[in-house]
């Protein structure tokens, strides 16, 4: 927990402090495959964990647009720090779907509680009087080592068959196994959470169906009444955009000191076209992010444009990856050093854009299926 929580949403000063600290320790985070503790503290101090926490628990019930802008800003300093900030923020929104008694437990120490979540079902839950006995392993849980609580998805047996539920487990009830050895986003510490027979009471569980539908029963606030399809890809796409924008800035700085055949690189048409094409593509991608955020923050439009948002965010991820690929390729061998910012951006954007919520093949097909059905009607 940070020493001083404050009560504001994600702030400019908090973001600046996070960027400075993340930049200072990014090499350590890469080497250790986990964020430095000081970076985690700055994430919490900046207000990311409390961003979607209900007002009644001291949170800010923030907007999706504000979160997206903050993530784009943090990414050039350290995409892994931005990713964990994203996870703590969106996991807080998920935890708001718990019953009142469960919410009170999770945020009993304040709204800056760090929560990590595993969206894919795993493990097993045995029904017991008043709850379940939870056992299993959940992979790819970002920020797990720094979490105070974990939200774990499991197929819980009921009289009508298996029901996908999220179960909130305190840090004392799970351990973290070191399994994160990926090419990119190395500092996210996306390790494996292991639970050995923890009892999860009813008040610390909710259905994945409620989250997907954005159907919250008793907490007022627009951010809890948004279908998951409208918002699931938005923060991840914003993160990819932030990586690409940082890469373009770095590439542009690099060209200022480079020469081709004795003349400045910036005098060559090829370099100018790379810059111009990359800039316009990222500006267009940013417009898509802003449009998606605007729809997500408007309850009247969130459901209507859910499929379009999912399609657009997958497109933003593809464009961001293509821009970084272009810059990395043009820079040649000089960018292939392990400590080069372009090489790191190339690794990070490929890892980030591979997230399942950013797959254009799926979302594009679903969008076309819906659009053609509506047109026929």
N, C-alpha and C positions, 0 to 999 in steps of 0.2 A: 504494500500500500504506500502511496506517496505521503509525504509529511503533511502537505496541505492540499485538500481536494478542491476547494473553491466551489462555486455554484453555477458558473457560466458554461455555455456550450463549448465546442471546440473553438479555441481562440487563436488569433493570429500570433500572439506572443507565445502561446503554448506550442504552436506548430513550428515557429522559428527555433524555440529551444529544443524541440524534438529533432529538427533537421540538423542543428549544430551537433547535438550529442550523437545522433545516428551516424553522421559523417565522421565523427571522431573515432567511433568504435566499429565502423563497418568491416574493417579487416579482421578484427577480433571475432565478430559475429560470423563472418565467412569461415574462419578457421575452426571455430568451436561448433559450427552448424547450429547456432542458437544465438538469440539476441543477448547482448551484454545487459546485465541487470539495470544499469543506469539508463539504457535506452527504454526498457520496459517501464521504468518509473516515469520517464518523460511522456510516454504514450498515455499513461494514466493521468498524469498532471495536465496534459493537453485536453483532456475531456473525452477521449474516444470511448472508453468503457461505459461512461454514463450517457453517451449520446442518445441512445434509444431507451434508457431506463425511465419508467413512469415517474411523473412528478411526485406521486405519493411516497416514493422511495428516494427522493432527492435528485432524480435524474432530470434531463432536459427534453425528452421526447422530441429530439431533433428531426431535421428533414433529411431526405435522401440526397437532395441537391447539395446541402452543406457538407455532408460526408464525402460525396464524390469530389467536390472541389478540394477538400482537405487532403484526400488521398493523392490526387494529381500533384499537389504541391509537395508532399513528402517524398514521393517516389524517387526523384533524381538524387536525393541524399542517400537513401537506402530503401530499395523496394521491399526487402524483407521486413523492415520496421513498419512500412505502410501496410503490408499484408497482415501482420499481427494486430495492428491498429484496427484494420477492417474486421478481423475475426472477433476481437473483443467488442467492437461496436455492434455487429450484427448478431452475435451470440447474446448480447444484452437484450436485443429486441426479441429474440426467441424466448429467453427466460421470462419475459413479460407475459407469455401465454400460460405460465404456471398458475394454479389456483392461488388465491390471496395468501393463504398460510405458507405456501411454498415460496412465493415472492418475498414474504417477510423474512424467511430463513436465508435466502440467497443474499439479500441486501441488508442484512441486519447490521453489518459493519459500515454501511454506506454505499453509494451508487458507483464507486470506482472499483468494484469487485471485478477481477479479471476472470472472464468465463471463456472457455474454449468449447467447441462443438464438433461432433462427428455426425455428418448428415446421412451417411450410408449405414443401413442397418447391419448390425453384427451382434455377436454374443447371444445370450438367452436370458429370459426372465421367467422365473417360476412364481406363479401367483401364491400369495400368502395373505393371511388375515391383515387387512389394512394396507396392502402394498405388494411388492414383488421382491424376490431375491435375485439380484443381478450378477451375472458372471460373464466374462468374455474379454475379448481384445478388440480395440478400435484403432485402425491405422490412420495415418496422415492427419493427426490432430495438431494443427498449428498452434504454437504458443503453449503447448501442454505443460512444459516444465514451469511456466510462470503463472499458470492458472490457479485460481482459488476454488473454482467449481468447473465441472465438465457436464455438458449436455450430450447424452449418448443415445443414439437411435437403436431401437431393438424391436423385433417382431414379438409382441407380447401375446400369449395365448388368451383367448376369451371363449365364451360359450358359442360365439358365432364364428370362430376361427381366429387366425392371427391378426393382430391390429398393430400397425406401426406407431410406436410411441417414443417420445423423448423423455429420458429420465435424468434428473439433475442429481449429481453425485458430488459431495464435498471432497476437498483435496485429501482429507484424511482417509478416504475410502478407496483411493486408487493410487497406483504407481505408474511411472512413466518409463518405458523401455526405449533405449536409444536405437532408433532404426532409420533415421533420416540421413541418407547419403546421396542426395540427388544432385544433378548437374547444376540447376539453377535455384534461385530463392533459398540459398543454403542457410541463411540466418533465421529462417522461420521456425526451426526446431519442430518440424511436423512429425513428431514421433508417435509411438504407439501407447495408448492408455490401456492399462490392465486392471480389471476389477475382479476380485476373488470373493464372490458371495456377499456383496453389500446389500443391506436391506434398504429399499427405496419406498418410502411411504407414498400413499396416493397423492398427497398434496405436492409432491416433487415430480409429477409427471403430467404430460399433456400429449394429445394425439398429433401426429404429423399432418393429419387431415385438416385440423384447425389452423395450423400454421400455413399450409398450402392455400387454404381458402381465404386467409386473412379474416377469420371469423372469431373476433375476441369478444367474450361475453361481458366482461365487467371492468375493463380498463379503457377510459375514454382516450381518444387520440387517433389522428389520421394514420400514423405510422403503423398501427396495429390492425388496421382494416384495409390492408392492401394485399391482394393476391400475390403469393410468392413469385409466380411467373413474371409479374411486372417488375420485380426488384432484385431477383436472385442474381442476375448477371450484371446489374448496374455497377456495384462497387468494384467488382473484379475487372470489368471493362475499363472503368476509370483508372484503375491501377495500371493496366496495360498501356493506356494512353499516357499516363505519367512517366512510365519507363521510356516510351518512345520520344516524348518531348525532351526528357533529360538527355537522351542519346543524341537527338538533333542539336541541342545546345552544345554538347561536348564536341560533336563532329564539326560544327561551325567554328568553334574556337580552334580546333586542330587545323582546319584549312588555312587559318590566318598566317601560319608559320610554314606552310608547305609550298614546295615549288615543283613544277612539272617541266622537264626539259629546260630548266633555267628560268622560267617565268613563274610568277605567283599562281598558285593553284586556283585562286578565286577569279583569275582572268580567263580560265578555260571554260568553255561552254558545258562540258560534261559535268564539272563540279557545280556550276550554277543550276543546271537542270536537276541534279540530284537534290540540291537544297530546295529549289522551288517546288518540285513535285512532292517532296516529303512534307514541306510546310503546309501546302494546301490540303494534302490528305489528312494531316493531323488536325487542321482547323475544321475540316468537314467532320471528322470523327468527334471532335469536341462538341460540335453542334448536335450530333446525335445523342451524346451523353447528356447534354443540357435538356434536350427535348424529352428524353426518357425520364430524367429526374423530375421535370415539370409534370409529366403525367403521373409518376409515382406519388408525388406529393399532393395530388388532387384526387380525393376519393371518388369523385364523380367520373374521372377519366381512367383511373388505374386499371380497372377490370377491362374496359373497352380496348385499351391499348396494350394489354399484357403480352399478347403474342408479338405485336410489333416491337415492343421493347426488347423481348428476348431475341428476336431476329437482329435488331439494330446493335445490341451489345455484342453479339457474336461477330457482327461485321466490324465493329470498332476493334475488337481483339485481333481479327485477321489483318486489318489495315495497320495497326500498331506493329504487329510482328513483321509485316512486309516492309515497313519503313526501316525498322532496325536492321533487317536483313540487308536492305539496300545500302545503308550507311556502313555497316560492318564489312560488306563485300568491297565497297569502294575504298575503304581505308587500307585494305590489304594486310600484309603480314604485320604491320606496325600495331594493328589493333588486336592481334591474337595473343599478346602477352596476357598472362593470367591476371595481372594487376591493372590492366587497361580498362577504363570505364566502359568503352564500347563493347569489349568482350563480355564484361559482366552484364551489361544491358541485354546483349544477345542471348546469354544463358537465361537470364531472368524472364525476359518476355516470352521465350519459348515455353518455359515451365508454367508461367502464369496463364498464358493463353490456352494451355491444354486443359484447363479446368472444365469439367463436364458441363457447367452452365454456359460455356462460351463456344459450344460446338455448333458451327453454322449448318453443318449437314443435317442435324436434327431440327434446329429451330427454323431453318429456312424451309425445310419440307413441311413442317407443321404450319408455318405461316401461309405457304401456298395452298395447302389443303383447306385451311379456314377461309382464305380470301376467295378461292374459287367456289367454295360452297356458298359463301355469302353472295357472290356475284350471280350464281345460278338462281338463288332464291329471289 
